[in-house]
Amino acid sequence: MFRQALSVTMSLLLSVPLWAISAPVGTVAYSNGVRIGNEPATNGTSLYNGDMLSVNSQGKASLLLNGGSRAIISPNSQARVEREGSALALELMSGGIAISSTAQSNVEGKVADVTFRPQDPAKAAIGYMVFKDPSHPVFYADRGDWLLTTASNGRSMVLHSGDKIEGMVTNAGNQNNQQGETPEQAKKNKKNRKLAVIWIGTALVGTVTGLALAFGQSECTIGNGPGCVVSPTTPQTPQ
């Protein structure tokens, strides 16, 4: 019986392709008040595709991603790590993220249906994604040019170094209940709704976000280097 069970187990393992075996996509270089799922994250914790990170109101997280890109997650934030083809995406649900991209690491940010990536992946770049409130994300290009692509309408735009733009998260498709639809249809339509971002105004020149405690030089000291986003200027309070 044991041999039969072992044979079945080995057959199942051998049937799994090598690409399906999960490999780390980075590490938590610095953790203070950070959880991955329901478990606390410590310095050096490995990051895997699909991991959901939560940072409490007094916390900070510095991530070192494969290829050398770095990210800092601010207090009161929630973000998911996702592998999408050759790119590693950091999807922001709340709070803020600073992304420092290198030529050796294809990393991008996401909010709802918006993708935020360096326009030239061969050049180092620094960008910020911050929710000013639960429904209004703001995108900043701190160093280098950043490409914003909105999936719901196919629109793309470039934020040049020093530019920012604000959006509003809304439901895309089936926004209003159809007249005469049954409760079951309404429930199905609600389930099929996807979040999208509509832009408020055009790109403006402005200071980067005012999350200095999370993104400022103090984080470089606390994080002891490897998870630090190095910026030419310390972020200031938005005007």
C-alpha positions as CSV (number, residue, x, y, z in Angstrom):
1,M,0.0,0.0,0.0
2,F,2.8,2.4,0.9
3,R,4.6,1.7,-2.4
4,Q,1.4,2.3,-4.3
5,A,0.8,5.6,-2.5
6,L,4.4,6.6,-3.1
7,S,4.1,5.7,-6.8
8,V,1.0,7.8,-7.2
9,T,2.6,10.8,-5.4
10,M,5.7,10.6,-7.6
11,S,3.6,10.4,-10.8
12,L,1.7,13.5,-9.8
13,L,4.9,15.4,-9.0
14,L,6.5,14.4,-12.3
15,S,3.4,15.5,-14.2
16,V,3.8,19.1,-13.0
17,P,5.9,21.2,-15.5
18,L,9.0,22.8,-14.2
19,W,7.7,26.3,-15.0
20,A,4.8,25.7,-12.6
21,I,7.1,25.4,-9.6
22,S,7.0,28.7,-7.8
23,A,10.2,30.6,-7.5
24,P,10.8,33.8,-5.5
25,V,10.4,37.1,-7.3
26,G,12.2,39.1,-4.7
27,T,12.6,39.6,-0.9
28,V,11.4,41.9,1.8
29,A,14.6,43.8,2.5
30,Y,13.1,45.7,5.4
31,S,9.9,45.0,7.3
32,N,8.1,47.0,10.0
33,G,4.4,46.2,10.6
34,V,4.2,44.2,7.3
35,R,2.2,41.1,6.7
36,I,2.1,38.8,3.7
37,G,-1.4,37.4,3.7
38,N,-2.1,36.6,7.3
39,E,1.5,36.0,8.3
40,P,4.0,38.6,9.5
41,A,6.9,39.3,7.2
42,T,10.4,39.7,8.5
43,N,13.6,41.0,6.9
44,G,14.7,38.6,4.2
45,T,11.2,37.0,3.7
46,S,10.9,35.8,0.1
47,L,8.3,37.2,-2.2
48,Y,6.3,35.0,-4.5
49,N,3.8,35.6,-7.4
50,G,0.4,36.4,-5.9
51,D,1.6,37.6,-2.5
52,M,-0.6,40.2,-0.9
53,L,1.3,42.7,1.3
54,S,-0.3,44.8,4.0
55,V,1.5,47.6,5.9
56,N,0.0,49.0,9.1
57,S,-0.4,52.6,10.0
58,Q,3.1,52.8,11.7
59,G,4.9,50.5,9.3
60,K,7.1,50.5,6.2
61,A,8.3,47.9,3.7
62,S,11.3,47.9,1.4
63,L,11.3,45.3,-1.4
64,L,14.3,44.1,-3.4
65,L,13.1,42.6,-6.6
66,N,14.8,40.2,-9.0
67,G,17.1,42.1,-11.3
68,G,17.7,44.9,-8.8
69,S,14.6,47.0,-9.0
70,R,13.4,48.3,-5.6
71,A,10.1,49.4,-4.1
72,I,9.1,51.1,-0.9
73,I,5.5,50.7,0.4
74,S,4.2,53.4,2.7
75,P,2.1,53.1,5.9
76,N,-1.5,52.1,5.5
77,S,-0.9,50.4,2.2
78,Q,-2.0,47.2,0.5
79,A,-0.4,45.8,-2.6
80,R,-0.1,42.6,-4.5
81,V,2.9,41.1,-6.3
82,E,2.1,39.6,-9.7
83,R,4.3,38.0,-12.4
84,E,2.9,38.9,-15.8
85,G,5.0,37.4,-18.5
86,S,8.5,38.9,-18.3
87,A,7.3,41.8,-16.1
88,L,6.8,41.9,-12.4
89,A,3.8,44.0,-11.4
90,L,3.1,45.7,-8.1
91,E,-0.6,46.3,-7.9
92,L,-1.6,49.0,-5.4
93,M,-5.0,48.8,-3.7
94,S,-4.4,51.5,-1.1
95,G,-1.7,53.8,0.3
96,G,1.4,54.4,-1.8
97,I,4.4,52.8,-3.5
98,A,7.7,54.2,-4.8
99,I,9.2,52.1,-7.6
100,S,12.9,52.4,-8.5
101,S,13.3,50.5,-11.8
102,T,16.6,49.2,-13.3
103,A,17.5,48.1,-16.8
104,Q,17.9,44.5,-15.6
105,S,14.5,44.2,-13.9
106,N,11.2,44.7,-15.9
107,V,8.9,46.0,-13.1
108,E,5.7,48.0,-13.4
109,G,3.0,49.4,-11.2
110,K,-0.7,48.8,-11.5
111,V,-3.9,50.5,-10.2
112,A,-7.2,49.1,-11.4
113,D,-6.8,48.9,-15.2
114,V,-3.9,51.3,-15.4
115,T,-0.3,50.1,-16.0
116,F,2.5,52.4,-15.0
117,R,5.9,51.6,-16.4
118,P,9.2,53.3,-17.5
119,Q,8.8,54.4,-21.1
120,D,12.4,53.1,-21.8
121,P,12.9,49.9,-19.8
122,A,16.6,50.1,-20.6
123,K,17.0,53.2,-18.4
124,A,16.7,53.5,-14.6
125,A,13.6,55.3,-13.5
126,I,11.7,56.3,-10.3
127,G,8.0,56.7,-10.1
128,Y,5.3,57.0,-7.4
129,M,1.7,55.7,-7.2
130,V,-0.3,57.2,-4.3
131,F,-3.9,57.2,-3.3
132,K,-4.8,60.7,-2.0
133,D,-8.1,59.1,-0.9
134,P,-9.7,55.7,-1.5
135,S,-10.9,56.5,-5.1
136,H,-8.3,59.0,-6.3
137,P,-4.8,57.6,-7.3
138,V,-2.1,60.0,-8.3
139,F,0.9,59.0,-10.5
140,Y,4.2,60.8,-10.4
141,A,7.3,60.6,-12.6
142,D,10.2,61.5,-10.4
143,R,13.1,60.3,-12.6
144,G,12.8,59.4,-16.2
145,D,9.7,59.2,-18.4
146,W,6.8,56.9,-17.4
147,L,4.2,55.4,-19.7
148,L,0.6,55.1,-18.4
149,T,-1.7,52.8,-20.3
150,T,-5.5,52.4,-19.5
151,A,-6.9,49.1,-20.6
152,S,-10.6,50.1,-20.6
153,N,-10.1,52.6,-23.4
154,G,-6.6,51.8,-24.8
155,R,-5.4,55.3,-24.0
156,S,-1.7,55.8,-23.3
157,M,0.2,58.9,-22.2
158,V,3.7,59.7,-21.1
159,L,4.6,61.5,-17.8
160,H,7.9,63.2,-18.2
161,S,10.2,63.7,-15.2
162,G,8.5,66.0,-12.8
163,D,5.0,65.4,-14.1
164,K,2.0,64.0,-12.2
165,I,-1.6,63.2,-13.0
166,E,-4.7,62.2,-11.0
167,G,-7.3,59.7,-11.8
168,M,-10.6,58.4,-10.3
169,V,-11.3,54.7,-9.9
170,T,-14.7,53.7,-11.1
171,N,-16.6,50.6,-12.3
172,A,-16.0,49.8,-16.0
173,G,-18.9,48.2,-17.8
174,N,-22.4,47.4,-16.4
175,Q,-22.2,50.5,-14.3
176,N,-26.0,50.8,-14.1
177,N,-28.5,48.1,-13.5
178,Q,-30.4,47.3,-16.7
179,Q,-34.1,48.0,-16.5
180,G,-36.1,44.9,-15.7
181,E,-33.1,42.7,-14.9
182,T,-33.7,40.0,-12.3
183,P,-31.9,39.9,-9.0
184,E,-29.8,37.0,-10.4
185,Q,-28.8,39.1,-13.4
186,A,-28.0,42.1,-11.3
187,K,-25.8,39.9,-9.1
188,K,-24.0,38.5,-12.1
189,N,-23.5,41.9,-13.6
190,K,-22.1,43.2,-10.4
191,K,-19.6,40.3,-10.2
192,N,-18.5,41.0,-13.8
193,R,-17.7,44.7,-13.2
194,K,-14.1,45.6,-13.3
195,L,-12.4,48.6,-11.8
196,A,-11.1,51.3,-14.2
197,V,-9.5,54.7,-13.9
198,I,-10.7,57.8,-15.6
199,W,-8.3,60.7,-15.8
200,I,-9.0,64.0,-14.1
201,G,-7.4,66.8,-16.2
202,T,-4.1,66.5,-17.9
203,A,-0.6,65.8,-16.7
204,L,0.8,68.7,-14.6
205,V,4.2,69.6,-13.4
206,G,4.3,69.2,-9.6
207,T,6.2,68.0,-6.6
208,V,6.3,64.3,-5.8
209,T,4.0,63.0,-3.1
210,G,4.2,64.0,0.5
211,L,4.9,60.7,2.1
212,A,8.3,61.8,3.3
213,L,8.4,59.3,6.2
214,A,7.9,56.4,3.8
215,F,9.9,57.6,0.9
216,G,12.4,60.1,2.3
217,Q,16.1,59.6,3.2
218,S,15.2,58.2,6.6
219,E,14.0,55.0,5.0
220,C,17.5,54.6,3.4
221,T,19.0,54.6,6.9
222,I,16.4,52.4,8.5
223,G,16.4,49.9,5.6
224,N,20.2,49.7,5.6
225,G,20.5,50.2,1.9
226,P,19.2,47.3,-0.1
227,G,15.6,48.2,-0.2
228,C,16.0,51.9,-0.5
229,V,14.7,54.0,-3.3
230,V,17.3,56.6,-4.0
231,S,15.8,59.9,-5.3
232,P,17.6,63.1,-6.2
233,T,15.2,65.0,-4.0
234,T,13.4,64.2,-0.8
235,P,9.6,64.0,-1.4
236,Q,7.7,67.1,-0.3
237,T,4.1,67.8,0.7
238,P,1.9,68.2,-2.4
239,Q,0.9,71.8,-3.2
